[in-house]
Amino acid sequence: RSGVLSSVHAFASDPKRGIFILFFLATVVGSSLTLFAWRAPKVSLGGAFALVSRETFLLVNNVLLLSAAGAVLLGTLYPLVIDALNLGKLSVGPPYFNAVFAPLMVPVLFLMAVGPVARWKQADLADIARPLRWAFTVAVVAGVGVPFLAGAWSAGVALGIGLAIWIIGASVVQILARRKSGTPPRAFWGMHLAHVGIAVTVIGIVMVKHYETERDVRMAPGDTVKIGGYEIRFQGVSDVPGPNYVAARGDLELLKDGQVVMPLHPEKRKYFSSAMPMTEAFIDPGLTRDIYVSLGDPLEGGDGAWSVRVYHKPFVDWIWAGAVCMALGGLLAASDRRYRITSKAAKAARLAAEGAAS
């Protein structure tokens, strides 16, 4: 839903891949439900807790996340249900998901920084606000300043960047405070690594959504096009044979301040086994931007011109980097030895109780 990837018709029409995805989903969902049913007798409601407490913040975030998942499920299935009931054709696109998903995520991201600071059972708002005041100040400054530095003010960017820096700042504050009292456990590090990963992903989504640039241009040999502070120069197109295809290969150059940064070679392939031409985009990845170039079709005029599509996507790799941090954070938290010790102690107590009863 970030808008980075689009549906590919060849993928959607391949039944084998659809069956694989269905099998994968059945495996994941089935194993999750089986695990839940297996552990259900050991799940308890727990004790009472005050309105202002870590339990409350966790509960609110869980409800909001479930609501967001339900909104995505509704937007995905609703057109299918309408079509199955012969009530017409309906398309649910990005405007729906942006309008529903974003308002739910704002409180989730805000509470993500507040929850770990709050005490279990009962907390005080003043005790929560005191250690987070510097994180809040930095978040406000970053939220206001980054859109100006990016060259175009946007309230959405200000809010997204502010929330991301709010999460990162809160994690830094809690890490510094926790280290004064000793070495934190793995679960602590895993939690904050995952939180930072979410913040990194938010930065990537916000920046690519509001500042990506796309241009469709006619380019003859020697022509240049400007995009995202770079220039792309078109040199021409040549035929290149492949192992099972023949390709029209574009020769372009990416320039920064007049200097060549990277040669770009997008291709338009025709496979021997299929008459359908395939476009192979060329991607020049970077820490703060990706440049995409793809060839269209040759144009009339006799000057060797082609239609060329170029994209500049800032911070798009941060989306995937954040996902990696989230996964590593979960694995790090799950490896905390305290969970294994607790599990062994509970098992020993159960065996002792069974032995006494017999």
C-alpha positions as CSV (number, residue, x, y, z in Angstrom):
1,R,0.0,0.0,0.0
2,S,3.0,2.3,0.0
3,G,2.6,2.8,-3.8
4,V,6.1,1.6,-4.5
5,L,5.0,-1.7,-6.2
6,S,2.2,-2.1,-8.8
7,S,0.3,-5.2,-9.8
8,V,1.8,-7.0,-12.7
9,H,-0.8,-8.6,-15.1
10,A,1.5,-11.5,-16.0
11,F,1.7,-12.4,-12.3
12,A,-2.0,-12.1,-11.7
13,S,-2.8,-14.4,-14.6
14,D,-0.5,-17.2,-13.5
15,P,-2.6,-19.7,-11.6
16,K,0.5,-21.6,-10.3
17,R,1.7,-18.5,-8.4
18,G,-1.8,-18.0,-7.1
19,I,-2.0,-21.5,-5.7
20,F,1.4,-21.0,-4.1
21,I,0.3,-17.8,-2.4
22,L,-2.9,-19.6,-1.2
23,F,-0.9,-22.5,0.2
24,F,1.5,-20.1,1.9
25,L,-1.4,-18.1,3.5
26,A,-3.1,-21.4,4.6
27,T,0.1,-22.6,6.2
28,V,0.8,-19.3,8.1
29,V,-2.8,-18.8,9.2
30,G,-3.3,-22.5,10.0
31,S,-0.2,-22.8,12.1
32,S,-1.0,-19.6,14.0
33,L,-4.5,-20.8,14.9
34,T,-3.1,-24.2,15.9
35,L,-0.5,-22.6,18.1
36,F,-3.2,-20.4,19.7
37,A,-5.5,-23.3,20.3
38,W,-2.6,-25.3,21.8
39,R,-1.7,-22.6,24.3
40,A,-5.3,-21.4,25.0
41,P,-5.6,-23.2,28.4
42,K,-2.5,-21.4,29.6
43,V,-3.8,-17.9,28.6
44,S,-5.3,-15.9,31.5
45,L,-6.9,-12.5,31.7
46,G,-4.4,-11.2,34.1
47,G,-4.9,-8.7,36.9
48,A,-6.7,-5.3,36.9
49,F,-4.9,-2.2,35.7
50,A,-5.6,1.5,35.8
51,L,-6.7,3.7,32.9
52,V,-3.2,5.2,32.6
53,S,-0.9,2.3,32.5
54,R,1.3,0.3,30.1
55,E,-1.4,-2.3,29.7
56,T,-3.9,0.3,28.6
57,F,-1.5,1.7,25.9
58,L,-0.8,-1.8,24.7
59,L,-4.5,-2.6,24.5
60,V,-5.3,0.6,22.6
61,N,-2.6,-0.1,20.1
62,N,-3.7,-3.6,19.6
63,V,-7.3,-2.5,19.0
64,L,-6.1,0.1,16.5
65,L,-3.9,-2.4,14.7
66,L,-6.7,-4.8,14.4
67,S,-9.0,-2.0,13.1
68,A,-6.4,-1.1,10.5
69,A,-6.1,-4.8,9.4
70,G,-9.9,-5.0,9.2
71,A,-10.0,-1.8,7.1
72,V,-7.5,-3.4,4.6
73,L,-9.4,-6.6,4.6
74,L,-12.7,-4.8,4.0
75,G,-11.2,-2.7,1.1
76,T,-9.8,-5.9,-0.4
77,L,-12.8,-8.1,-0.2
78,Y,-15.7,-5.6,-0.6
79,P,-15.3,-5.3,-4.4
80,L,-15.2,-9.1,-4.7
81,V,-18.4,-9.4,-2.7
82,I,-20.2,-6.8,-4.7
83,D,-19.2,-8.5,-7.9
84,A,-20.2,-11.9,-6.6
85,L,-23.7,-10.6,-5.7
86,N,-24.0,-9.0,-9.2
87,L,-24.4,-5.6,-7.7
88,G,-22.0,-4.0,-10.2
89,K,-18.3,-3.4,-10.5
90,L,-16.4,-1.5,-7.8
91,S,-12.8,-0.5,-7.5
92,V,-11.2,0.4,-4.2
93,G,-7.9,2.2,-4.7
94,P,-5.3,4.1,-2.7
95,P,-7.5,7.0,-1.7
96,Y,-9.6,4.6,0.4
97,F,-6.6,3.1,2.1
98,N,-5.0,6.4,2.7
99,A,-8.1,7.9,4.1
100,V,-8.8,5.0,6.5
101,F,-5.3,3.6,7.3
102,A,-3.4,6.9,8.0
103,P,-5.8,8.2,10.8
104,L,-5.5,4.8,12.6
105,M,-1.7,4.8,12.4
106,V,-1.2,8.2,13.9
107,P,-2.2,7.3,17.4
108,V,-0.5,3.9,17.1
109,L,2.8,5.6,16.3
110,F,2.3,8.2,19.1
111,L,1.5,5.6,21.7
112,M,4.4,3.4,20.5
113,A,6.8,5.9,22.2
114,V,4.6,6.4,25.3
115,G,3.9,2.8,26.2
116,P,7.4,1.6,27.1
117,V,7.8,4.6,29.4
118,A,4.6,4.0,31.4
119,R,4.6,1.7,34.5
120,W,2.7,-1.5,34.6
121,K,-0.6,-1.5,36.4
122,Q,-0.7,2.2,37.1
123,A,1.2,5.1,35.8
124,D,1.3,8.9,36.2
125,L,1.1,11.3,33.2
126,A,3.7,13.6,34.7
127,D,6.1,10.7,35.1
128,I,5.5,9.7,31.4
129,A,5.9,13.3,30.0
130,R,9.0,14.2,32.0
131,P,11.5,11.8,30.2
132,L,9.9,12.3,26.8
133,R,9.9,16.2,26.7
134,W,13.2,16.3,24.8
135,A,12.1,13.7,22.3
136,F,8.9,15.6,21.7
137,T,10.8,18.9,21.1
138,V,13.2,17.3,18.6
139,A,10.3,15.6,16.9
140,V,8.5,18.9,16.5
141,V,11.6,20.7,15.1
142,A,12.3,17.8,12.7
143,G,8.7,17.6,11.6
144,V,8.6,21.3,10.8
145,G,12.1,21.6,9.3
146,V,12.4,18.5,7.1
147,P,9.6,19.6,4.6
148,F,11.3,22.9,4.2
149,L,14.7,21.3,3.6
150,A,13.0,18.9,1.0
151,G,11.9,22.0,-0.9
152,A,8.1,21.6,-0.6
153,W,6.1,22.0,2.6
154,S,3.5,19.3,3.3
155,A,1.5,18.8,6.4
156,G,1.6,15.0,5.8
157,V,5.4,15.0,5.6
158,A,5.6,17.1,8.8
159,L,3.3,14.7,10.7
160,G,5.0,11.6,9.4
161,I,8.6,12.7,10.0
162,G,7.6,14.1,13.4
163,L,6.1,10.8,14.5
164,A,9.1,8.9,13.2
165,I,11.6,11.1,15.1
166,W,9.3,10.9,18.1
167,I,9.6,7.1,18.2
168,I,13.4,7.2,17.6
169,G,13.9,9.9,20.2
170,A,11.9,8.1,22.8
171,S,13.9,4.9,22.2
172,V,17.2,6.8,22.6
173,V,15.9,8.4,25.9
174,Q,14.8,5.0,27.3
175,I,18.1,3.2,26.2
176,L,20.2,5.9,27.9
177,A,18.1,5.8,31.1
178,R,18.1,1.9,31.2
179,R,21.9,1.6,30.7
180,K,22.4,3.6,33.9
181,S,20.8,0.8,35.9
182,G,22.7,-2.1,34.3
183,T,22.8,-4.1,31.0
184,P,19.3,-4.3,29.5
185,P,18.0,-7.8,28.5
186,R,17.7,-8.9,24.9
187,A,13.9,-8.3,24.9
188,F,14.6,-4.6,25.7
189,W,17.0,-4.2,22.8
190,G,14.7,-6.2,20.5
191,M,11.7,-4.0,21.3
192,H,13.5,-0.7,20.6
193,L,15.2,-2.1,17.4
194,A,11.7,-3.0,16.1
195,H,10.4,0.4,17.1
196,V,13.2,2.1,15.3
197,G,12.5,-0.1,12.3
198,I,8.9,1.1,12.2
199,A,10.1,4.7,12.3
200,V,12.5,4.1,9.5
201,T,9.7,2.5,7.4
202,V,7.5,5.5,8.1
203,I,10.2,7.9,6.9
204,G,10.6,5.9,3.7
205,I,6.8,5.7,3.0
206,V,6.3,9.4,3.7
207,M,9.2,10.6,1.6
208,V,8.5,8.4,-1.4
209,K,4.8,9.2,-1.3
210,H,5.2,13.0,-1.2
211,Y,8.4,13.6,-3.1
212,E,8.7,10.9,-5.8
213,T,8.9,12.2,-9.4
214,E,7.8,10.4,-12.5
215,R,8.3,11.6,-16.1
216,D,7.4,10.2,-19.5
217,V,9.6,11.8,-22.1
218,R,10.5,11.5,-25.8
219,M,14.3,11.1,-26.0
220,A,16.5,11.0,-29.1
221,P,20.2,10.3,-28.9
222,G,21.9,13.2,-27.1
223,D,18.8,14.4,-25.3
224,T,18.8,14.9,-21.5
225,V,16.0,15.0,-18.9
226,K,16.3,16.4,-15.4
227,I,14.7,14.6,-12.4
228,G,15.4,14.7,-8.7
229,G,18.6,16.8,-8.9
230,Y,20.0,14.5,-11.6
231,E,20.3,14.4,-15.4
232,I,19.7,11.4,-17.5
233,R,21.3,11.4,-21.0
234,F,20.0,9.2,-23.8
235,Q,22.7,7.7,-26.0
236,G,20.6,5.3,-28.1
237,V,19.3,1.8,-28.3
238,S,21.0,-1.3,-29.6
239,D,19.8,-4.9,-30.2
240,V,21.3,-7.4,-27.7
241,P,20.8,-11.2,-27.9
242,G,20.0,-13.1,-24.7
243,P,19.9,-16.8,-23.8
244,N,16.2,-17.1,-24.7
245,Y,15.3,-13.7,-25.9
246,V,16.3,-10.7,-28.0
247,A,16.3,-7.3,-26.4
248,A,16.4,-3.7,-27.4
249,R,18.9,-2.3,-24.9
250,G,18.9,1.3,-24.0
251,D,22.2,3.2,-23.4
252,L,21.7,6.0,-21.0
253,E,23.9,7.8,-18.4
254,L,23.0,9.2,-15.0
255,L,24.8,12.5,-14.4
256,K,25.2,14.7,-11.2
257,D,26.7,18.1,-11.7
258,G,27.8,17.2,-15.2
259,Q,29.7,14.1,-14.0
260,V,28.6,10.5,-15.0
261,V,27.4,8.7,-11.9
262,M,26.2,5.4,-13.4
263,P,25.5,3.9,-16.9
264,L,21.8,2.9,-17.2
265,H,20.7,0.0,-19.4
266,P,17.0,-0.7,-19.4
267,E,15.8,-3.3,-21.9
268,K,12.7,-4.2,-23.9
269,R,12.8,-8.0,-24.3
270,K,11.0,-10.4,-26.6
271,Y,11.2,-14.0,-25.4
272,F,11.1,-16.8,-27.9
273,S,8.5,-18.7,-26.0
274,S,6.1,-15.7,-25.8
275,A,5.1,-13.0,-28.2
276,M,4.5,-10.6,-25.3
277,P,7.3,-8.0,-24.9
278,M,8.6,-7.6,-21.4
279,T,10.0,-4.3,-20.0
280,E,13.1,-4.7,-17.8
281,A,13.6,-1.5,-15.9
282,F,17.1,-0.5,-14.8
283,I,17.4,0.6,-11.1
284,D,20.3,2.6,-9.7
285,P,19.8,2.1,-5.9
286,G,21.1,4.5,-3.3
287,L,20.8,5.2,0.4
288,T,18.5,8.2,0.0
289,R,17.1,7.6,-3.5
290,D,16.5,5.1,-6.2
291,I,16.5,6.0,-9.9
292,Y,14.3,3.8,-12.2
293,V,14.5,3.9,-16.0
294,S,12.4,1.9,-18.4
295,L,12.0,1.9,-22.2
296,G,8.7,2.4,-23.9
297,D,8.3,2.1,-27.7
298,P,10.3,3.5,-30.6
299,L,8.8,6.7,-32.0
300,E,8.4,8.0,-35.5
301,G,10.6,10.7,-36.8
302,G,13.6,8.9,-38.1
303,D,15.9,10.3,-35.4
304,G,16.1,7.1,-33.2
305,A,13.8,8.5,-30.6
306,W,12.1,6.4,-27.9
307,S,9.6,6.9,-25.2
308,V,11.4,6.7,-21.9
309,R,9.9,6.6,-18.4
310,V,12.1,7.8,-15.5
311,Y,11.4,7.7,-11.7
312,H,13.1,9.3,-8.8
313,K,12.0,7.7,-5.5
314,P,13.6,9.2,-2.4
315,F,14.3,7.0,0.6
316,V,12.4,4.0,-0.9
317,D,15.1,1.6,0.4
318,W,14.3,2.8,4.0
319,I,11.0,0.9,3.7
320,W,12.7,-2.4,3.3
321,A,15.5,-1.5,5.8
322,G,12.8,-0.8,8.4
323,A,11.2,-4.1,7.8
324,V,14.5,-5.9,8.3
325,C,15.0,-4.0,11.6
326,M,11.5,-5.1,12.7
327,A,12.2,-8.7,11.9
328,L,15.6,-8.6,13.6
329,G,14.1,-6.9,16.7
330,G,11.4,-9.7,16.9
331,L,14.1,-12.4,16.7
332,L,16.3,-10.7,19.3
333,A,13.4,-10.3,21.7
334,A,12.4,-13.9,21.2
335,S,15.9,-15.1,22.0
336,D,15.8,-13.5,25.5
337,R,16.9,-16.3,27.9
338,R,14.4,-15.1,30.5
339,Y,11.6,-16.6,28.5
340,R,13.4,-20.0,28.4
341,I,14.0,-19.9,32.1
342,T,10.3,-19.0,32.8
343,S,9.2,-21.8,30.5
344,K,11.5,-24.3,32.3
345,A,10.3,-23.2,35.7
346,A,6.7,-23.5,34.8
347,K,7.3,-27.0,33.3
348,A,9.1,-28.1,36.5
349,A,6.3,-26.8,38.7
350,R,3.7,-28.6,36.6
351,L,5.6,-31.9,36.8
352,A,6.1,-31.5,40.5
353,A,2.3,-30.9,40.9
354,E,1.5,-33.9,38.8
355,G,3.9,-36.0,40.9
356,A,2.4,-34.9,44.2
357,A,-1.1,-35.6,42.9
358,S,-0.2,-39.1,41.9
